[in-house]
Amino acid sequence: MPDFQLALAPNSLTQTINPWSWTMGNVSLFSINLGKSSAPGVEQRVLDEVGSYGRQLGQMGDAMKAVIDWAESQGMPPHKAVDTLKLQLEQIDVIKRQEKNA
């Protein structure tokens, strides 16, 4: 299956995502393969044993927030990319609270 390409970057953005499969019992309903992985076994084990892409990104966001908070306390000057990330992390927190209370 060809790689999935989405024109969101200046030219195009190609992202390899582990194949998703939906099953009912032992019958596969459908599978989505959005690209090739250079190490599909490693990728599958990470997803199974460590966490989903969302969980991994969430942990990275939490770590970046801690680093940003520390750097700002040390006098780091404002930066647009940092401000954008902080805004995204705040929006994620709002969504998490809304879903928790839903």
N, CA, C and O atoms as CSV, one atom per row, in Angstrom:
chain,resi,resn,atom,element,x,y,z
A,1,MET,N,N,0.845,-1.170,0.000
A,1,MET,CA,C,0.000,0.000,0.000
A,1,MET,C,C,0.891,1.235,0.000
A,1,MET,O,O,1.874,1.265,0.740
A,2,PRO,N,N,0.592,2.242,-0.790
A,2,PRO,CA,C,1.443,3.434,-0.852
A,2,PRO,C,C,1.342,4.236,0.442
A,2,PRO,O,O,0.359,4.147,1.178
A,3,ASP,N,N,2.396,5.026,0.697
A,3,ASP,CA,C,2.391,5.895,1.868
A,3,ASP,C,C,1.270,6.912,1.749
A,3,ASP,O,O,0.919,7.342,0.650
A,4,PHE,N,N,0.717,7.289,2.882
A,4,PHE,CA,C,-0.311,8.313,2.960
A,4,PHE,C,C,0.387,9.656,3.031
A,4,PHE,O,O,1.215,9.864,3.918
A,5,GLN,N,N,0.082,10.573,2.128
A,5,GLN,CA,C,0.700,11.882,2.142
A,5,GLN,C,C,-0.381,12.947,2.232
A,5,GLN,O,O,-1.407,12.874,1.555
A,6,LEU,N,N,-0.133,13.934,3.076
A,6,LEU,CA,C,-1.085,15.000,3.309
A,6,LEU,C,C,-0.347,16.325,3.173
A,6,LEU,O,O,0.646,16.551,3.864
A,7,ALA,N,N,-0.813,17.193,2.302
A,7,ALA,CA,C,-0.119,18.449,2.027
A,7,ALA,C,C,-0.442,19.484,3.094
A,7,ALA,O,O,-1.276,20.363,2.878
A,8,LEU,N,N,0.214,19.382,4.244
A,8,LEU,CA,C,0.051,20.361,5.317
A,8,LEU,C,C,1.346,21.136,5.562
A,8,LEU,O,O,1.336,22.198,6.184
A,9,ALA,N,N,2.432,20.607,5.079
A,9,ALA,CA,C,3.721,21.265,5.215
A,9,ALA,C,C,3.987,22.038,3.931
A,9,ALA,O,O,3.201,21.952,2.987
A,10,PRO,N,N,5.071,22.783,3.881
A,10,PRO,CA,C,5.332,23.567,2.675
A,10,PRO,C,C,5.227,22.749,1.388
A,10,PRO,O,O,4.602,23.206,0.431
A,11,ASN,N,N,5.816,21.559,1.335
A,11,ASN,CA,C,5.672,20.708,0.157
A,11,ASN,C,C,4.667,19.608,0.442
A,11,ASN,O,O,3.592,19.572,-0.159
A,12,SER,N,N,5.006,18.722,1.345
A,12,SER,CA,C,4.078,17.682,1.781
A,12,SER,C,C,4.570,17.106,3.091
A,12,SER,O,O,5.739,17.247,3.448
A,13,LEU,N,N,3.680,16.465,3.793
A,13,LEU,CA,C,3.991,15.876,5.078
A,13,LEU,C,C,3.716,14.391,4.976
A,13,LEU,O,O,2.595,13.984,4.669
A,14,THR,N,N,4.719,13.587,5.226
A,14,THR,CA,C,4.555,12.143,5.215
A,14,THR,C,C,4.833,11.638,6.613
A,14,THR,O,O,5.896,11.906,7.172
A,15,GLN,N,N,3.892,10.915,7.181
A,15,GLN,CA,C,4.066,10.399,8.524
A,15,GLN,C,C,3.731,8.919,8.543
A,15,GLN,O,O,2.667,8.504,8.083
A,16,THR,N,N,4.643,8.132,9.075
A,16,THR,CA,C,4.395,6.710,9.210
A,16,THR,C,C,3.642,6.469,10.501
A,16,THR,O,O,4.082,6.873,11.577
A,17,ILE,N,N,2.522,5.817,10.387
A,17,ILE,CA,C,1.705,5.485,11.548
A,17,ILE,C,C,1.487,3.989,11.525
A,17,ILE,O,O,1.191,3.411,10.479
A,18,ASN,N,N,1.633,3.364,12.679
A,18,ASN,CA,C,1.449,1.926,12.761
A,18,ASN,C,C,0.068,1.561,12.227
A,18,ASN,O,O,-0.895,2.285,12.482
A,19,PRO,N,N,-0.051,0.470,11.500
A,19,PRO,CA,C,-1.363,0.087,10.964
A,19,PRO,C,C,-2.402,-0.063,12.072
A,19,PRO,O,O,-2.128,-0.624,13.133
A,20,TRP,N,N,-3.578,0.441,11.806
A,20,TRP,CA,C,-4.691,0.290,12.730
A,20,TRP,C,C,-5.548,-0.840,12.229
A,20,TRP,O,O,-5.762,-0.975,11.024
A,21,SER,N,N,-6.030,-1.631,13.112
A,21,SER,CA,C,-6.917,-2.721,12.727
A,21,SER,C,C,-8.111,-2.757,13.663
A,21,SER,O,O,-7.979,-2.549,14.869
A,22,TRP,N,N,-9.258,-3.018,13.100
A,22,TRP,CA,C,-10.462,-3.214,13.900
A,22,TRP,C,C,-10.918,-4.637,13.683
A,22,TRP,O,O,-11.026,-5.098,12.546
A,23,THR,N,N,-11.185,-5.333,14.774
A,23,THR,CA,C,-11.577,-6.726,14.659
A,23,THR,C,C,-12.851,-6.987,15.442
A,23,THR,O,O,-13.192,-6.252,16.369
A,24,MET,N,N,-13.541,-8.036,15.058
A,24,MET,CA,C,-14.696,-8.532,15.789
A,24,MET,C,C,-14.429,-10.013,15.998
A,24,MET,O,O,-14.564,-10.819,15.077
A,25,GLY,N,N,-14.043,-10.365,17.240
A,25,GLY,CA,C,-13.638,-11.737,17.471
A,25,GLY,C,C,-12.342,-12.001,16.733
A,25,GLY,O,O,-11.360,-11.284,16.923
A,26,ASN,N,N,-12.331,-13.020,15.897
A,26,ASN,CA,C,-11.140,-13.344,15.108
A,26,ASN,C,C,-11.227,-12.813,13.686
A,26,ASN,O,O,-10.353,-13.086,12.863
A,27,VAL,N,N,-12.284,-12.051,13.394
A,27,VAL,CA,C,-12.496,-11.549,12.034
A,27,VAL,C,C,-12.058,-10.091,11.968
A,27,VAL,O,O,-12.552,-9.260,12.730
A,28,SER,N,N,-11.134,-9.774,11.061
A,28,SER,CA,C,-10.682,-8.412,10.876
A,28,SER,C,C,-11.720,-7.656,10.059
A,28,SER,O,O,-12.049,-8.051,8.941
A,29,LEU,N,N,-12.236,-6.564,10.624
A,29,LEU,CA,C,-13.227,-5.760,9.916
A,29,LEU,C,C,-12.561,-4.925,8.827
A,29,LEU,O,O,-13.010,-4.923,7.680
A,30,PHE,N,N,-11.503,-4.224,9.178
A,30,PHE,CA,C,-10.695,-3.507,8.196
A,30,PHE,C,C,-9.400,-3.067,8.842
A,30,PHE,O,O,-9.277,-3.049,10.067
A,31,SER,N,N,-8.452,-2.719,8.025
A,31,SER,CA,C,-7.137,-2.309,8.492
A,31,SER,C,C,-6.717,-1.084,7.701
A,31,SER,O,O,-6.960,-0.993,6.498
A,32,ILE,N,N,-6.085,-0.144,8.390
A,32,ILE,CA,C,-5.584,1.061,7.739
A,32,ILE,C,C,-4.075,1.070,7.896
A,32,ILE,O,O,-3.571,1.048,9.019
A,33,ASN,N,N,-3.353,1.103,6.799
A,33,ASN,CA,C,-1.906,1.174,6.821
A,33,ASN,C,C,-1.520,2.505,6.213
A,33,ASN,O,O,-1.722,2.726,5.019
A,34,LEU,N,N,-0.963,3.401,7.028
A,34,LEU,CA,C,-0.652,4.739,6.545
A,34,LEU,C,C,0.828,4.925,6.220
A,34,LEU,O,O,1.311,6.057,6.177
A,35,GLY,N,N,1.539,3.852,5.995
A,35,GLY,CA,C,2.923,4.009,5.602
A,35,GLY,C,C,3.786,2.868,6.067
A,35,GLY,O,O,3.317,1.913,6.686
A,36,LYS,N,N,5.055,2.988,5.755
A,36,LYS,CA,C,6.027,1.966,6.086
A,36,LYS,C,C,6.814,2.392,7.314
A,36,LYS,O,O,7.112,3.572,7.497
A,37,SER,N,N,7.144,1.429,8.142
A,37,SER,CA,C,7.999,1.684,9.288
A,37,SER,C,C,9.327,0.997,9.039
A,37,SER,O,O,9.361,-0.110,8.501
A,38,SER,N,N,10.417,1.636,9.420
A,38,SER,CA,C,11.718,0.994,9.256
A,38,SER,C,C,11.913,-0.115,10.277
A,38,SER,O,O,12.781,-0.972,10.107
A,39,ALA,N,N,11.109,-0.105,11.340
A,39,ALA,CA,C,11.205,-1.144,12.371
A,39,ALA,C,C,9.799,-1.440,12.907
A,39,ALA,O,O,9.491,-1.083,14.043
A,40,PRO,N,N,8.952,-2.080,12.116
A,40,PRO,CA,C,7.569,-2.300,12.532
A,40,PRO,C,C,7.432,-3.113,13.816
A,40,PRO,O,O,6.496,-2.888,14.584
A,41,GLY,N,N,8.341,-4.048,14.066
A,41,GLY,CA,C,8.279,-4.822,15.302
A,41,GLY,C,C,8.499,-3.958,16.523
A,41,GLY,O,O,7.800,-4.088,17.528
A,42,VAL,N,N,9.486,-3.066,16.426
A,42,VAL,CA,C,9.770,-2.140,17.531
A,42,VAL,C,C,8.582,-1.214,17.734
A,42,VAL,O,O,8.143,-0.994,18.863
A,43,GLU,N,N,8.066,-0.673,16.644
A,43,GLU,CA,C,6.946,0.258,16.728
A,43,GLU,C,C,5.736,-0.397,17.394
A,43,GLU,O,O,5.089,0.212,18.246
A,44,GLN,N,N,5.432,-1.634,17.008
A,44,GLN,CA,C,4.286,-2.337,17.590
A,44,GLN,C,C,4.505,-2.604,19.071
A,44,GLN,O,O,3.587,-2.439,19.874
A,45,ARG,N,N,5.722,-3.018,19.441
A,45,ARG,CA,C,5.993,-3.273,20.863
A,45,ARG,C,C,5.893,-2.000,21.681
A,45,ARG,O,O,5.373,-2.023,22.796
A,46,VAL,N,N,6.384,-0.884,21.142
A,46,VAL,CA,C,6.283,0.390,21.869
A,46,VAL,C,C,4.819,0.735,22.090
A,46,VAL,O,O,4.435,1.139,23.188
A,47,LEU,N,N,4.004,0.582,21.061
A,47,LEU,CA,C,2.578,0.864,21.203
A,47,LEU,C,C,1.926,-0.062,22.227
A,47,LEU,O,O,1.110,0.380,23.035
A,48,ASP,N,N,2.282,-1.335,22.193
A,48,ASP,CA,C,1.689,-2.320,23.088
A,48,ASP,C,C,2.197,-2.203,24.525
A,48,ASP,O,O,1.423,-2.347,25.471
A,49,GLU,N,N,3.496,-1.942,24.691
A,49,GLU,CA,C,4.114,-2.021,26.007
A,49,GLU,C,C,4.382,-0.673,26.669
A,49,GLU,O,O,4.484,-0.597,27.893
A,50,VAL,N,N,4.497,0.391,25.872
A,50,VAL,CA,C,4.828,1.707,26.422
A,50,VAL,C,C,3.604,2.610,26.427
A,50,VAL,O,O,3.216,3.125,27.476
A,51,GLY,N,N,3.006,2.801,25.289
A,51,GLY,CA,C,1.830,3.650,25.225
A,51,GLY,C,C,1.530,4.090,23.813
A,51,GLY,O,O,2.384,4.030,22.929
A,52,SER,N,N,0.299,4.534,23.614
A,52,SER,CA,C,-0.151,5.008,22.314
A,52,SER,C,C,0.616,6.269,21.926
A,52,SER,O,O,1.328,6.856,22.741
A,53,TYR,N,N,0.458,6.671,20.674
A,53,TYR,CA,C,1.094,7.906,20.223
A,53,TYR,C,C,0.613,9.082,21.065
A,53,TYR,O,O,1.406,9.945,21.442
A,54,GLY,N,N,-0.678,9.118,21.359
A,54,GLY,CA,C,-1.222,10.203,22.172
A,54,GLY,C,C,-0.618,10.234,23.560
A,54,GLY,O,O,-0.284,11.302,24.074
A,55,ARG,N,N,-0.476,9.066,24.171
A,55,ARG,CA,C,0.116,9.007,25.517
A,55,ARG,C,C,1.577,9.467,25.467
A,55,ARG,O,O,2.029,10.213,26.336
A,56,GLN,N,N,2.308,9.018,24.446
A,56,GLN,CA,C,3.707,9.421,24.329
A,56,GLN,C,C,3.819,10.938,24.120
A,56,GLN,O,O,4.656,11.592,24.743
A,57,LEU,N,N,2.981,11.489,23.249
A,57,LEU,CA,C,3.005,12.939,23.018
A,57,LEU,C,C,2.606,13.699,24.282
A,57,LEU,O,O,3.165,14.756,24.575
A,58,GLY,N,N,1.647,13.165,25.024
A,58,GLY,CA,C,1.237,13.795,26.276
A,58,GLY,C,C,2.381,13.871,27.269
A,58,GLY,O,O,2.582,14.899,27.916
A,59,GLN,N,N,3.134,12.781,27.392
A,59,GLN,CA,C,4.282,12.776,28.304
A,59,GLN,C,C,5.348,13.774,27.849
A,59,GLN,O,O,5.959,14.457,28.670
A,60,MET,N,N,5.565,13.852,26.527
A,60,MET,CA,C,6.540,14.822,26.011
A,60,MET,C,C,6.067,16.251,26.280
A,60,MET,O,O,6.869,17.117,26.632
A,61,GLY,N,N,4.775,16.493,26.117
A,61,GLY,CA,C,4.238,17.816,26.394
A,61,GLY,C,C,4.397,18.190,27.854
A,61,GLY,O,O,4.761,19.321,28.174
A,62,ASP,N,N,4.120,17.227,28.754
A,62,ASP,CA,C,4.289,17.489,30.190
A,62,ASP,C,C,5.751,17.795,30.518
A,62,ASP,O,O,6.044,18.698,31.302
A,63,ALA,N,N,6.666,17.034,29.910
A,63,ALA,CA,C,8.095,17.264,30.147
A,63,ALA,C,C,8.520,18.633,29.604
A,63,ALA,O,O,9.270,19.360,30.255
A,64,MET,N,N,8.035,18.976,28.408
A,64,MET,CA,C,8.383,20.276,27.831
A,64,MET,C,C,7.849,21.419,28.689
A,64,MET,O,O,8.516,22.441,28.851
A,65,LYS,N,N,6.662,21.252,29.232
A,65,LYS,CA,C,6.087,22.286,30.122
A,65,LYS,C,C,6.996,22.500,31.323
A,65,LYS,O,O,7.258,23.640,31.706
A,66,ALA,N,N,7.485,21.404,31.927
A,66,ALA,CA,C,8.387,21.524,33.072
A,66,ALA,C,C,9.680,22.249,32.683
A,66,ALA,O,O,10.161,23.103,33.426
A,67,VAL,N,N,10.235,21.910,31.527
A,67,VAL,CA,C,11.471,22.557,31.053
A,67,VAL,C,C,11.220,24.035,30.763
A,67,VAL,O,O,12.032,24.888,31.122
A,68,ILE,N,N,10.099,24.334,30.116
A,68,ILE,CA,C,9.773,25.740,29.802
A,68,ILE,C,C,9.584,26.538,31.081
A,68,ILE,O,O,10.106,27.646,31.204
A,69,ASP,N,N,8.836,25.983,32.040
A,69,ASP,CA,C,8.624,26.697,33.307
A,69,ASP,C,C,9.954,27.012,33.980
A,69,ASP,O,O,10.162,28.120,34.476
A,70,TRP,N,N,10.861,26.020,33.994
A,70,TRP,CA,C,12.176,26.239,34.608
A,70,TRP,C,C,12.959,27.300,33.828
A,70,TRP,O,O,13.529,28.219,34.418
A,71,ALA,N,N,12.982,27.165,32.501
A,71,ALA,CA,C,13.753,28.106,31.682
A,71,ALA,C,C,13.226,29.530,31.840
A,71,ALA,O,O,14.004,30.482,31.904
A,72,GLU,N,N,11.908,29.672,31.902
A,72,GLU,CA,C,11.342,31.021,32.093
A,72,GLU,C,C,11.698,31.572,33.468
A,72,GLU,O,O,11.914,32.775,33.614
A,73,SER,N,N,11.761,30.705,34.481
A,73,SER,CA,C,12.149,31.170,35.821
A,73,SER,C,C,13.613,31.607,35.849
A,73,SER,O,O,14.026,32.359,36.733
A,74,GLN,N,N,14.400,31.127,34.872
A,74,GLN,CA,C,15.813,31.495,34.771
A,74,GLN,C,C,16.036,32.697,33.856
A,74,GLN,O,O,17.173,33.113,33.634
A,75,GLY,N,N,14.934,33.257,33.320
A,75,GLY,CA,C,15.048,34.455,32.497
A,75,GLY,C,C,15.066,34.212,31.001
A,75,GLY,O,O,15.489,35.082,30.240
A,76,MET,N,N,14.615,33.045,30.564
A,76,MET,CA,C,14.574,32.791,29.120
A,76,MET,C,C,13.669,33.833,28.453
A,76,MET,O,O,12.548,34.053,28.911
A,77,PRO,N,N,14.137,34.471,27.385
A,77,PRO,CA,C,13.302,35.470,26.704
A,77,PRO,C,C,12.132,34.798,25.976
A,77,PRO,O,O,12.200,33.614,25.645
A,78,PRO,N,N,11.063,35.556,25.730
A,78,PRO,CA,C,9.910,35.001,25.015
A,78,PRO,C,C,10.307,34.503,23.625
A,78,PRO,O,O,11.219,35.034,22.992
A,79,HIS,N,N,9.604,33.479,23.173
A,79,HIS,CA,C,9.840,32.933,21.839
A,79,HIS,C,C,8.496,32.465,21.296
A,79,HIS,O,O,7.723,31.817,22.002
A,80,LYS,N,N,8.225,32.795,20.048
A,80,LYS,CA,C,6.921,32.475,19.454
A,80,LYS,C,C,6.614,30.981,19.504
A,80,LYS,O,O,5.488,30.603,19.826
A,81,ALA,N,N,7.580,30.129,19.197
A,81,ALA,CA,C,7.343,28.682,19.201
A,81,ALA,C,C,6.992,28.184,20.604
A,81,ALA,O,O,6.137,27.313,20.763
A,82,VAL,N,N,7.650,28.737,21.613
A,82,VAL,CA,C,7.366,28.352,22.993
A,82,VAL,C,C,5.968,28.820,23.374
A,82,VAL,O,O,5.214,28.078,24.004
A,83,ASP,N,N,5.622,30.035,22.999
A,83,ASP,CA,C,4.282,30.554,23.291
A,83,ASP,C,C,3.207,29.708,22.616
A,83,ASP,O,O,2.162,29.439,23.209
A,84,THR,N,N,3.460,29.292,21.391
A,84,THR,CA,C,2.504,28.447,20.665
A,84,THR,C,C,2.340,27.101,21.352
A,84,THR,O,O,1.221,26.614,21.508
A,85,LEU,N,N,3.448,26.499,21.763
A,85,LEU,CA,C,3.381,25.214,22.460
A,85,LEU,C,C,2.633,25.353,23.778
A,85,LEU,O,O,1.804,24.507,24.114
A,86,LYS,N,N,2.918,26.410,24.524
A,86,LYS,CA,C,2.219,26.614,25.801
A,86,LYS,C,C,0.713,26.756,25.578
A,86,LYS,O,O,-0.081,26.221,26.352
A,87,LEU,N,N,0.320,27.469,24.536
A,87,LEU,CA,C,-1.100,27.625,24.219
A,87,LEU,C,C,-1.720,26.269,23.874
A,87,LEU,O,O,-2.816,25.951,24.337
A,88,GLN,N,N,-1.030,25.481,23.070
A,88,GLN,CA,C,-1.546,24.155,22.723
A,88,GLN,C,C,-1.680,23.273,23.959
A,88,GLN,O,O,-2.672,22.559,24.105
A,89,LEU,N,N,-0.696,23.315,24.843
A,89,LEU,CA,C,-0.768,22.509,26.068
A,89,LEU,C,C,-1.930,22.960,26.953
A,89,LEU,O,O,-2.588,22.129,27.578
A,90,GLU,N,N,-2.187,24.261,27.010
A,90,GLU,CA,C,-3.333,24.773,27.770
A,90,GLU,C,C,-4.644,24.285,27.150
A,90,GLU,O,O,-5.559,23.883,27.868
A,91,GLN,N,N,-4.734,24.320,25.821
A,91,GLN,CA,C,-5.949,23.849,25.145
A,91,GLN,C,C,-6.161,22.356,25.393
A,91,GLN,O,O,-7.296,21.913,25.570
A,92,ILE,N,N,-5.087,21.585,25.406
A,92,ILE,CA,C,-5.184,20.151,25.694
A,92,ILE,C,C,-5.695,19.938,27.109
A,92,ILE,O,O,-6.539,19.071,27.342
A,93,ASP,N,N,-5.186,20.729,28.065
A,93,ASP,CA,C,-5.653,20.611,29.454
A,93,ASP,C,C,-7.143,20.904,29.564
A,93,ASP,O,O,-7.857,20.226,30.304
A,94,VAL,N,N,-7.614,21.905,28.836
A,94,VAL,CA,C,-9.050,22.232,28.846
A,94,VAL,C,C,-9.859,21.044,28.329
A,94,VAL,O,O,-10.861,20.663,28.935
A,95,ILE,N,N,-9.432,20.468,27.226
A,95,ILE,CA,C,-10.147,19.323,26.647
A,95,ILE,C,C,-10.138,18.151,27.613
A,95,ILE,O,O,-11.164,17.493,27.788
A,96,LYS,N,N,-8.991,17.873,28.250
A,96,LYS,CA,C,-8.916,16.774,29.216
A,96,LYS,C,C,-9.899,16.992,30.365
A,96,LYS,O,O,-10.594,16.062,30.776
A,97,ARG,N,N,-9.957,18.224,30.885
A,97,ARG,CA,C,-10.906,18.516,31.990
A,97,ARG,C,C,-12.343,18.360,31.528
A,97,ARG,O,O,-13.180,17.832,32.260
A,98,GLN,N,N,-12.636,18.821,30.303
A,98,GLN,CA,C,-13.998,18.688,29.785
A,98,GLN,C,C,-14.383,17.220,29.640
A,98,GLN,O,O,-15.493,16.831,30.003
A,99,GLU,N,N,-13.486,16.415,29.120
A,99,GLU,CA,C,-13.769,14.983,28.925
A,99,GLU,C,C,-13.899,14.263,30.268
A,99,GLU,O,O,-14.707,13.344,30.406
A,100,LYS,N,N,-13.114,14.673,31.243
A,100,LYS,CA,C,-13.182,14.059,32.566
A,100,LYS,C,C,-14.528,14.337,33.226
A,100,LYS,O,O,-15.066,13.491,33.940
A,101,ASN,N,N,-15.067,15.536,32.981
A,101,ASN,CA,C,-16.332,15.937,33.589
A,101,ASN,C,C,-17.545,15.542,32.738
A,101,ASN,O,O,-18.683,15.725,33.169
A,102,ALA,N,N,-17.315,15.007,31.549
A,102,ALA,CA,C,-18.431,14.656,30.655
A,102,ALA,C,C,-19.117,13.387,31.104
A,102,ALA,O,O,-20.075,12.945,30.469
